Every structure is written in C-alpha cells, then in structure tokens.
Amino acid sequence: MAESEKKEEIASEVLTEETLDNIQHVNNPVLDVPAIEKKYLGKPTSYVKSNNAFIFSDGKASVEVKVFADEIIRVRLAPQSSFLDDFSYALKKDLDLHPTSFSLEETDDAYLVKTAVVVCRIQKADFLVVFENVEGKVFNADHKPLHWEENVDFGGYYVYCTKKATADEAFFGLGDKSSNLNLRGRRFSNWNSDTYGFGFNQDPLYKTIPFYIGVTGGDAYGIFFDNTFKTFFDFAAEKNDRTSYWSEGGEMQYYYIHGPQMMDVVKRYHDLTGTHYMPPLWAIGYHQCRWSYYPEANVRDVADQFRKRQIPCDAIYLDIDYMDGYRCFTWNKRYFPDPKKMIADLAANGFKTVVMIDPGIKVDEDYWVFKEGKENRYFCRRGDDYFMEGYVWPGRCQFPDYTNPKVREWWGTLYRGLVEDGVAGVWNDMNEPAVFGRGTFPGDVRHYYEGFRGSHRKAHNIYGMQMVRSTYDGLKKLQRNKRPFTITRAAYAGTQRYSSVWTGDNIATWEHLRIGILQLQRLSVSGLSFCGTDIGGFTGEPDGELYTRWMQFGVFSPFMRVHSAGDTRDREPWSFGPEWEAICKKFIELRYKLLPYIYTAFWRQHKYCEPILRPIALLEQEKASNLQREEEFAFGHNILVSPVLNPGQQSKIVYLPEGDWYYYFDNTIYHGGQELQIDTPLDKMPIFVRAGSVIPEYPVMQYTGEKHIDALRLNIYFGERRQDSDLYIDHGDTFAYEQSVYNEKHFIVEGKKDCLTVMQNQEGLYNERFDTYKIYFIGLPFNVNKIDVDGVSISVLRDEDNMPYFSVEKEFRKLTIA
Ligand code: MIG
C-alpha cells in the first residue's frame, strides 16, 4: 500500500468530536477584525547594571543587554519590565563564556556597551540598537525600535524585531530550509512539520533553527533568535531595506554574534549551543536503509549481498515494520523470531543494526510501555488535564512529554531490551510531533517544560529535540559509555549535542538532489553538521543515473545513507544493474578511503566548532552577496566538490577558490580564483584537493575496523603556499577522548621550486596501532635527490603497483625532500 493510502486509512478513523471541534474552529470565518496596534519602545531614560548585563528602561518597558563574550551580546525585551524565566533548551550546559572586559559609556546621544571587539549602541533618541566593531563600522542596526503586540490569542505578546538590511546584504543559515543558499528576498516560518514530498521553497519543514548569518560589505555577523514558539523571518522580502523576525509568543530574545568571518560566527554559535558529540566511527561509514527490510531473511539477504559483491557497508536499518503492531520497543516475532541471534550474526559480519522508534505509544492496556506511561502520568495532557490522543502508525496513541526530565529518564530506560538485543543505534522519526489528520498536537496541550511549564505552542518546536536527547542519554547509559548513534527528523537549535539529522521525505528527482545539496550546506552552517539526505530520494523512482549521481554526493554528505519509501522499487547499490553498481561501489569505496579524513572533520567539528560542509560563501566571503555556484562546497578543510546535477551532463563549470587545486582522479593541477569547465563522465565527479594538503587514506574495507592498519597512508599534495592539515585518531567508539585519549596530529606543508618540507606535531595520549606512515607525494615539480627525516636520510620504496612512496616513522617531526 502506498504511504499516502495507509495514512488516509488510519486518518479516516480520526474524526472524533475533538477533531471536529478543531476543524470547525479552523473554518470559522474571519470577521472584520481591526488591525492590532503595535507598541514600540519609547526613549531610554535610565539604566541599571546587573552582573554582565545592563537593563535600560523607557519608564515602562525594559531591554536587557547582556555581554556573554567579547563577540556575543544578548538583547531581551520585557514590555512590562518583567523578563521571562531565563531558561533555554538551545544553550549548552555549563556555558563557558566570559568577556575579557566590558564597560558602559554614556554620550549625549547614546549608551555604549563596549567589549574589546564590539560596541552595542543604544540610541537615546529612539532606543534603536546598533552593533558596530570598535573601529565604528556598523554590522547590524535596528530599523525600528523593538515592538510588540498584546497577544489576543492567549495573553503574552507577539514580539518583533526589525533590522536594517543593506543593499548588498546576504543571509545564510536557518536550518533545513529548501531554498537557495542566500535567503534574501524570502520569508520563512519555523514550526516543525511532517512534510512528506516537500518542494523547493516549501516552508516550514521539519526543523527550527532560528539562527542566521548576515554578510554585509564583506563582513559577517549572526543573529540567534532563541524563541521556541512559532517564529517568522523576513529577509528583505516585504521591504528591500529591512529584515525582520518575530514570534507568536515568548520573549524577544536574540544573540548578536560578531564575525567578521562567517566561520567565526558559526563557531561562536556553537560556543552557545554546543557541538556534535564524536560519533562512533561506524556511523560515518555507508548505511543501507529501507522502509522496511523484513522479514529476517530479507535483512540477512541484503547484508549478504553487500559482502558477496564487496560493497562496503556498516549499518542496516529496520523501519517501523520490525515492531509488533507498531508498538515501540517490541519485535514482530513473526518477522523476527530471534532478533538477538539475527543482530549478532549481522554484527559478526560487520553490520550494525539501527532501529526506528517513534514517539506515539499505542493505547493498549496490555502493553507495558503504555501502562507505565499512563500510571506515571508521563503522557501529554490537554488544558483540562484530560489525556491527549492522536492517530499515528499504531492507531490511537498517547505521547510522552519529553520536556519533563523524569519522562526523558524513563524513555531512556525503555531502550534496554533493544540494546540487550544488540541494537547499535536509534532512529527517531515523527517527532515534530506528527499526528495523522490534524498535523500535530492541539495548542492547549500542556508541557512540563523543565518546570517552567507551557503549552504546545511553546513546546512544539523543541519536542523532537527533547525526544532524541532522552534517546541519546538513555543509550549512553545502557551502552556503558560506548558512543551512541542517534538520528532525528525534527530538531531545534542545539540538537547537535544529541543527534545527527536527515532531511526527511524528499523525492527521487534531479531537483531534489540539488535541494539536498543546499539543505546540507545550510544545516552545516546552522550547527547541524552531521546531516544527510535520503540518497536516491525517499519517494518516487530514480533511474540508475540519478541514483548514482546522488550516491556520489552521498560520499560527501556527513551522514551517508540510502533510504526509500515502502512503495518504491529496490534501492540497493546493485538494484540498477551492473554498470551503475560498479560506479556506486567505486564511490562507496572512496568514502571508506577517506574515512580518516572524514573522522578528522568530525573531530574538528566536535572540538573546534568547525562546520563540516562549507559553502563557497564561507570560503570566500566577498562572494557571498553574488553567489554563483551554490551547489559547490568544501567537505572538511581540504576537499572541494561540485556534485553533478543533471542527467546526461558531460561537463560542468566549477569555480575554484584562490590557491592551487588538484583534480582528484588524475592529479591535474589547476589555479584557483577562476571558473573551469570540468568533464563529468558518469564514473567521475568534480572533486578537488587543495595544494599543500595531507590527506590520510585507509585501504578499502568492507566495514570500519575490518582490517588492522600497519602503516597509515598519507597523500601529500605539493603546494607552494604554507598549508595546514590535521589528522585525528582514537578508539573509534569510546568517550576516552574526553580524557585526552586521542591523537591529534597537525601537519604543515610548505613547498619551494626545488624542495618540500612537511612538519608534524601531535598531542593527546592515544597510541595508534600503526608505527609508520606510507607517504605518497603528488605533484612534486622536481626530481627527488635527497630525503631527510629528522636528520636521517631515507630512500624511496616502490609499492606493489610500482608507485614510489616513503616509509616514515609516525613520530617524525620534519621531513624534507629536495
Ligand atoms: O509516516 O517509518 O521520514 O524516513 O521511512 C511516515 C516510515 C513515517 C517517515 C520518515 C521515513 C520513514 C517513514 N516515516
């Protein structure tokens, strides 16, 4: 049955009186309601200091300006001078931010809150807030004073902020939006929604990341509007000279984040909201998914096929059909009579098993999860304390209130059985939350909200995040401190601390391949670097070419998983015939060769807050307002890719940023700062390596950890500019890295016409199992006469393919070849 039919079948049961109420409400005619008057701040007349903050008042309303760091300042508005509870799900615990110094200076026309880097000017004439650097260049300025409106729906306020937009200003960020990279000229809203088969520019989608980056005059800043209600953004769309953001409730509360580099804005956003935990190494291998692989024989067969065809794969997924009547934490024993045995056999063959868990718990008095939830009042309730029900896959369901720490704790323990069965990772779906028929929960549903309490209007956008947080914490305990693997569809700012994400139910079209490339770049600069699309498209049928091109992009997606809807044809890498299989195999192998490089990129994200995918605008910020090649991006520090986006495409124009670049497949060197026409035969795509980089490479393995590595291969690309590269190695699945049990190596490569030096230093307590590097040099412009490693001469060796290489002790500090 097609997904839409299944949904309709279940939704047809949904017309209870309650739903009819809602429908009537929606259908009420809008009568002639006069426009509601907005109130604006008056002139600031006084201020008080409190710790790192200054509170300005116009006599009635107050604005708090709080200095978090030299480059991070928060602005809050209290229309009646009483600020709301200072609590946020987005911020990481133990925020470790301090300004080096700050002060307040009063002039005739303004109050100046100054840090070592930023001046926040509060104008006396009109209460406009302006952010400048210390040299006086304006980065971001109010167009109007902060304003609000009595919220006629449910008390509180609608809150608004309107900023000036300069003529060249470009906007990036905002999570999973399916629009062009530069958001200018568009309006968006944030209300996590199950958007099966979404389209280009459709909005809202699954995630709420109310953070954007503005680039004006070549300089970048960020705004993080930390408000969980339904929020809205207008990027110079209504009026070309202004950008606004507003919300249907909560507080006007935003962080101004200074650049001037986009990279620094993203890093500072991570300083507030945290980075991704280190995923287990296997989680960044290739994953095969399907709605659904069942019964057991089918799962085993798919796994066997991978090994037989020698196509690497680390994980296989079980979608909802593994459950007994879609009851979470149960097995359908007809399909899976002995899950423990199956999972153990898969594990012995190098496969991890990942299973889906949804939030909807079937109303069934004989089902222990329902009983426990009901007895302990763990499920969400309506305003009158009556339980709340909705229809999802299991039929009638109730839904845990994950905003209650007790509920999260309980939910975390429910995974015990699955973990004992050997399940290695968990996939949380439908957590927008999605409810058939009515979309989501009614607005009056109550949430505990960490003790601060609130309705679903306030909790909706963080529901999925709190669900996967509870999953993550639960798994972490149950797996005895092995790193969990979690993936979620819904998210709010900060979800990266608990989970990876995918972009939901996309479509098997070339347009969607492009949309996915935009979404992943956007997610990456919005804090959610561990992201992926359903490779091949969830719904619809790709042909071999689209599937293969998408697989090529998948190699450079931080999360690499093929997935598809239940009513589509087979989607394994061999499903489209041998010609396509061979190319897919070659590209999946490339993923496995690059694993040490990719793992290093994840470490750089975790430790140094660097996004994994980097749009051209981030590499060369002056290109931001006139971005031409939106689908091109850097993958980590040293690789640039430009996926092929059209059927039958023979070649494509690629822009190479400044510097020299090697074409990956034949090591031709190109000068950057220009556009080039690159051939795109089906078994290749434009992949370029930055000159001067060190790219570590694993031998092809069928799954991570399959082979012991005796000598780690390093490919060193000659370059004349001094260039940095990194390499990170650890156990691959423990939290020992938190105690410095890792090895982080740093390389500096510098070439001259007739010699090349490579310097290495390292830190950390982990001792890798290999002793030597097998070093290959690429692009040397001279003949090698002498190789010197820390004062000792060595000679060139030849590998089994007669390629020259050097065997070097892993502790080397300086290597010179001339
Ligand atoms: O209503 O679990 O986005 O990945 O395969 C559809 C079945 C529910 C939606 C997810 C998709 C998953 C599907 N789910």
Residues whose N, C-alpha, C, O or C-beta is under 5 A from the ligand:
A	BS01	MIG	W291 D319 I320 D429 G504 D505
